[in-house]
Amino acid sequence: QIGNTFCKLPGGRLKPGENEIEGLKRKLTSKLGANSPALVPDWQIGECVAIWWRPNFETIMYPYCPPHITKPKECKKLFLVHLSEKEYFAVPKNLKLLAVPLFELYDNVQVGSNLILVHSSTDLSF
């Protein structure tokens, strides 16, 4: 959480030649890993739970790439990340890590951001 109202998932761009899993591990280590090079976490990346597409410069994202778009502006993928019992998140002082039960995210803007709400409501089936 950044400030009191904005929640953001860790992520970013891939370096040339870097695959999705390597890029995600690099970003997780830089954002949520310890500052010591001796304490590099062994991130266990699970399955991809969502893929979202931004066809152009609009803010809206779709759970599919529209058929008339040949080169979308952005593709966001959400992965499950498993944390072993021996590892922990090292969260910077200017950020706040929120653990929110999934049942509280659906249609509750006070708890989660629209990004989390959209992903949780469309990706999960109970």
MARVEXDREN-659897 format. One record per residue: residue number from 1; residue in three letters; chain; z, x, y of N, C-alpha, C, O in turn. Coordinates in steps of 0.1 Angstrom, whole numbers, plus 5000, padded with zeros to 4 digits. Layout:
<recs>
i  aa  ch  n.pz  n.px  n.py  ca.pz  ca.px  ca.py  c.pz  c.px  c.py  o.pz  o.px  o.py
NUM  Ala  A  Z  X  Y  Z  X  Y  Z  X  Y  Z  X  Y
...
</recs>
This chain:
<recs>
i  aa  ch  n.pz  n.px  n.py  ca.pz  ca.px  ca.py  c.pz  c.px  c.py  o.pz  o.px  o.py
1  Gln  A  5000  5008  4988  5000  5000  5000  5000  5009  5012  5008  5019  5013
2  Ile  A  4991  5006  5022  4991  5013  5034  4996  5003  5045  4990  4993  5047
3  Gly  A  5006  5007  5052  5012  4998  5062  5019  4986  5055  5024  4988  5044
4  Asn  A  5019  4975  5062  5026  4963  5056  5016  4953  5051  5021  4944  5043
5  Thr  A  5004  4954  5054  4994  4944  5050  4982  4948  5042  4976  4939  5037
6  Phe  A  4980  4961  5041  4967  4965  5035  4970  4972  5021  4977  4982  5021
7  Cys  A  4964  4967  5011  4965  4973  4998  4952  4979  4994  4941  4973  4996
8  Lys  A  4952  4991  4988  4939  4997  4984  4941  5004  4970  4951  5010  4967
9  Leu  A  4931  5002  4962  4931  5009  4949  4925  5023  4951  4916  5025  4959
10  Pro  A  4930  5033  4943  4925  5047  4945  4910  5047  4940  4907  5040  4930
11  Gly  A  4902  5055  4946  4888  5056  4942  4881  5064  4953  4887  5070  4962
12  Gly  A  4868  5065  4951  4860  5073  4960  4846  5075  4954  4841  5067  4946
13  Arg  A  4839  5086  4959  4826  5089  4955  4826  5099  4944  4835  5108  4943
14  Leu  A  4815  5099  4936  4814  5110  4926  4807  5122  4932  4798  5120  4940
15  Lys  A  4811  5133  4927  4804  5146  4931  4791  5146  4923  4790  5140  4912
16  Pro  A  4781  5154  4928  4768  5155  4920  4771  5161  4906  4778  5171  4905
17  Gly  A  4766  5154  4896  4767  5159  4882  4781  5154  4876  4783  5157  4864
18  Glu  A  4789  5147  4883  4802  5143  4878  4801  5129  4872  4795  5120  4878
19  Asn  A  4807  5127  4860  4806  5114  4854  4818  5105  4859  4827  5111  4866
20  Glu  A  4818  5093  4856  4828  5083  4861  4842  5087  4858  4851  5086  4866
21  Ile  A  4844  5091  4845  4858  5094  4841  4863  5107  4847  4874  5107  4852
22  Glu  A  4855  5117  4848  4859  5129  4855  4862  5126  4870  4872  5131  4875
23  Gly  A  4854  5118  4877  4856  5115  4891  4869  5107  4892  4876  5109  4902
24  Leu  A  4871  5098  4883  4884  5090  4884  4896  5098  4882  4906  5097  4889
25  Lys  A  4896  5107  4872  4907  5116  4870  4909  5125  4882  4921  5128  4886
26  Arg  A  4899  5130  4888  4900  5139  4900  4906  5131  4912  4915  5136  4918
27  Lys  A  4902  5119  4914  4908  5111  4925  4922  5107  4922  4930  5107  4931
28  Leu  A  4925  5103  4910  4939  5099  4906  4948  5111  4908  4959  5110  4913
29  Thr  A  4944  5123  4904  4952  5135  4906  4954  5138  4920  4965  5142  4924
30  Ser  A  4944  5137  4929  4945  5140  4943  4953  5130  4950  4961  5134  4960
31  Lys  A  4953  5117  4946  4960  5107  4954  4974  5104  4948  4983  5102  4956
32  Leu  A  4976  5105  4935  4988  5101  4929  4995  5112  4920  5005  5110  4914
33  Gly  A  4989  5124  4919  4994  5135  4911  5004  5143  4920  5004  5142  4932
34  Ala  A  5012  5152  4913  5021  5161  4920  5013  5172  4927  5001  5174  4923
35  Asn  A  5019  5178  4937  5012  5188  4944  5011  5202  4937  5004  5210  4941
36  Ser  A  5019  5203  4926  5019  5216  4919  5007  5217  4909  5005  5207  4902
37  Pro  A  4999  5228  4910  4988  5229  4900  4993  5230  4886  4985  5228  4876
38  Ala  A  5005  5233  4883  5010  5234  4870  5013  5220  4864  5015  5219  4852
39  Leu  A  5014  5210  4872  5017  5197  4868  5005  5187  4868  5006  5176  4874
40  Val  A  4994  5192  4863  4982  5183  4863  4984  5172  4852  4986  5176  4840
41  Pro  A  4984  5160  4856  4986  5149  4846  4974  5148  4836  4963  5151  4840
42  Asp  A  4977  5143  4824  4967  5140  4814  4964  5125  4815  4969  5118  4807
43  Trp  A  4955  5121  4824  4952  5107  4826  4945  5101  4814  4935  5107  4809
44  Gln  A  4950  5090  4809  4943  5083  4798  4936  5072  4804  4942  5061  4807
45  Ile  A  4923  5073  4805  4914  5063  4811  4910  5053  4800  4905  5057  4790
46  Gly  A  4913  5040  4802  4910  5030  4793  4896  5024  4796  4887  5031  4801
47  Glu  A  4894  5012  4791  4881  5006  4793  4879  5001  4807  4888  4999  4815
48  Cys  A  4866  4999  4810  4862  4994  4823  4864  4979  4823  4859  4972  4814
49  Val  A  4872  4974  4832  4876  4959  4832  4868  4951  4842  4868  4939  4842
50  Ala  A  4860  4958  4851  4852  4951  4861  4842  4960  4867  4844  4972  4869
51  Ile  A  4830  4954  4870  4820  4961  4878  4816  4951  4889  4812  4940  4887
52  Trp  A  4816  4956  4901  4813  4949  4913  4802  4955  4921  4801  4968  4921
53  Trp  A  4793  4948  4926  4781  4953  4933  4780  4948  4948  4783  4937  4951
54  Arg  A  4777  4958  4956  4774  4954  4970  4759  4957  4972  4755  4968  4973
55  Pro  A  4751  4946  4974  4737  4948  4974  4732  4954  4987  4722  4961  4987
56  Asn  A  4739  4952  4998  4735  4958  5011  4747  4961  5020  4758  4964  5014
57  Phe  A  4746  4960  5033  4757  4965  5041  4767  4954  5044  4776  4955  5053
58  Glu  A  4766  4942  5038  4776  4932  5040  4789  4936  5033  4790  4945  5025
59  Thr  A  4800  4928  5036  4813  4932  5031  4815  4925  5017  4823  4930  5009
60  Ile  A  4808  4915  5014  4809  4907  5002  4804  4915  4990  4794  4922  4991
61  Met  A  4811  4914  4979  4807  4921  4966  4805  4910  4956  4812  4900  4956
62  Tyr  A  4796  4913  4946  4793  4903  4936  4796  4909  4922  4796  4921  4920
63  Pro  A  4800  4901  4912  4803  4906  4899  4790  4908  4891  4791  4911  4879
64  Tyr  A  4779  4908  4897  4766  4911  4891  4757  4917  4902  4759  4915  4914
65  Cys  A  4747  4924  4898  4737  4929  4908  4726  4919  4909  4719  4916  4899
66  Pro  A  4724  4913  4921  4713  4903  4922  4700  4908  4917  4697  4920  4920
67  Pro  A  4692  4900  4911  4680  4905  4905  4669  4910  4914  4661  4918  4911
68  His  A  4670  4906  4927  4660  4910  4937  4664  4924  4943  4656  4929  4951
69  Ile  A  4675  4929  4940  4680  4942  4946  4677  4953  4936  4681  4953  4924
70  Thr  A  4669  4963  4940  4665  4974  4932  4674  4986  4934  4677  4994  4924
71  Lys  A  4680  4988  4946  4689  4999  4949  4701  4993  4956  4701  4993  4969
72  Pro  A  4712  4989  4949  4723  4984  4956  4730  4995  4964  4729  5007  4961
73  Lys  A  4737  4990  4975  4744  4999  4984  4756  5006  4977  4759  5018  4979
74  Glu  A  4763  4998  4968  4775  5003  4962  4778  4996  4949  4774  4985  4947
75  Cys  A  4784  5004  4940  4789  4998  4927  4803  5003  4925  4806  5015  4926
76  Lys  A  4812  4993  4924  4827  4996  4921  4830  4992  4907  4826  4982  4902
77  Lys  A  4837  5001  4901  4841  4999  4887  4856  5000  4886  4862  5010  4892
78  Leu  A  4863  4991  4880  4877  4992  4878  4880  4995  4863  4875  4989  4854
79  Phe  A  4889  5005  4861  4893  5010  4848  4907  5008  4846  4915  5009  4856
80  Leu  A  4911  5006  4834  4926  5006  4830  4930  5021  4829  4922  5029  4823
81  Val  A  4941  5024  4834  4947  5038  4833  4960  5037  4827  4969  5030  4832
82  His  A  4962  5043  4815  4974  5043  4808  4982  5055  4812  4977  5066  4813
83  Leu  A  4995  5053  4814  5004  5064  4818  5014  5066  4807  5021  5056  4802
84  Ser  A  5015  5078  4802  5024  5081  4791  5039  5080  4796  5041  5080  4808
85  Glu  A  5048  5080  4787  5062  5079  4790  5067  5091  4798  5077  5091  4805
86  Lys  A  5061  5103  4796  5065  5115  4803  5060  5117  4817  5064  5126  4824
87  Glu  A  5050  5109  4820  5043  5111  4833  5048  5101  4843  5053  5091  4840
88  Tyr  A  5046  5104  4856  5049  5095  4867  5040  5097  4878  5033  5107  4879
89  Phe  A  5040  5087  4887  5031  5088  4899  5039  5095  4910  5051  5092  4912
90  Ala  A  5033  5104  4917  5038  5111  4929  5032  5104  4941  5020  5108  4945
91  Val  A  5038  5095  4947  5032  5087  4958  5036  5094  4972  5048  5096  4974
92  Pro  A  5026  5097  4980  5029  5102  4993  5038  5093  5001  5038  5081  4999
93  Lys  A  5045  5099  5011  5055  5091  5019  5048  5080  5028  5054  5070  5031
94  Asn  A  5035  5083  5031  5029  5073  5040  5023  5061  5032  5017  5052  5038
95  Leu  A  5024  5062  5019  5019  5051  5010  5030  5045  5002  5041  5051  5001
96  Lys  A  5028  5033  4997  5038  5026  4989  5031  5021  4976  5021  5014  4977
97  Leu  A  5037  5024  4965  5031  5020  4952  5037  5006  4949  5050  5005  4948
98  Leu  A  5029  4996  4946  5034  4983  4943  5031  4980  4928  5020  4982  4924
99  Ala  A  5041  4975  4921  5039  4970  4908  5041  4955  4909  5052  4950  4911
100  Val  A  5030  4948  4907  5030  4933  4909  5026  4927  4896  5015  4930  4890
101  Pro  A  5034  4917  4891  5029  4910  4878  5016  4903  4881  5014  4897  4891
102  Leu  A  5007  4903  4871  4994  4897  4872  4995  4882  4876  4986  4877  4883
103  Phe  A  5005  4875  4870  5005  4861  4873  5009  4858  4888  5006  4847  4892
104  Glu  A  5014  4868  4895  5017  4865  4909  5005  4869  4918  5005  4866  4930
105  Leu  A  4995  4875  4913  4983  4878  4921  4974  4867  4924  4968  4866  4935
106  Tyr  A  4972  4858  4914  4962  4847  4916  4965  4838  4927  4976  4832  4928
107  Asp  A  4956  4838  4937  4957  4829  4948  4970  4830  4956  4975  4821  4961
108  Asn  A  4974  4843  4958  4986  4846  4966  4983  4858  4975  4985  4869  4971
109  Val  A  4979  4855  4987  4974  4865  4996  4986  4873  5001  4984  4885  5005
110  Gln  A  4998  4868  5002  5010  4875  5006  5013  4887  4997  5018  4897  5001
111  Val  A  5010  4886  4984  5014  4896  4974  5003  4907  4973  5006  4918  4974
112  Gly  A  4991  4903  4972  4980  4912  4970  4969  4911  4980  4968  4900  4986
113  Ser  A  4961  4921  4981  4949  4920  4990  4938  4912  4983  4939  4909  4972
114  Asn  A  4929  4908  4991  4917  4900  4986  4910  4908  4975  4905  4902  4966
115  Leu  A  4909  4921  4976  4902  4929  4966  4909  4927  4953  4902  4925  4943
116  Ile  A  4922  4928  4952  4930  4927  4940  4929  4912  4935  4927  4910  4923
117  Leu  A  4930  4903  4944  4929  4889  4940  4916  4885  4934  4915  4879  4924
118  Val  A  4905  4890  4940  4892  4887  4935  4890  4893  4921  4885  4886  4912
119  His  A  4894  4906  4919  4892  4912  4906  4901  4906  4896  4897  4904  4885
120  Ser  A  4914  4903  4899  4923  4898  4889  4918  4884  4884  4920  4880  4873
121  Ser  A  4913  4876  4893  4910  4862  4890  4897  4861  4882  4896  4851  4874
122  Thr  A  4888  4871  4883  4876  4870  4876  4875  4879  4863  4867  4876  4854
123  Asp  A  4884  4889  4862  4883  4898  4851  4891  4895  4839  4888  4898  4828
124  Leu  A  4902  4887  4842  4911  4885  4831  4910  4871  4826  4909  4861  4833
125  Ser  A  4911  4870  4813  4912  4857  4806  4924  4856  4797  4926  4866  4790
126  Phe  A  4931  4846  4798  4944  4845  4790  4942  4834  4779  4952  4832  4771
</recs>
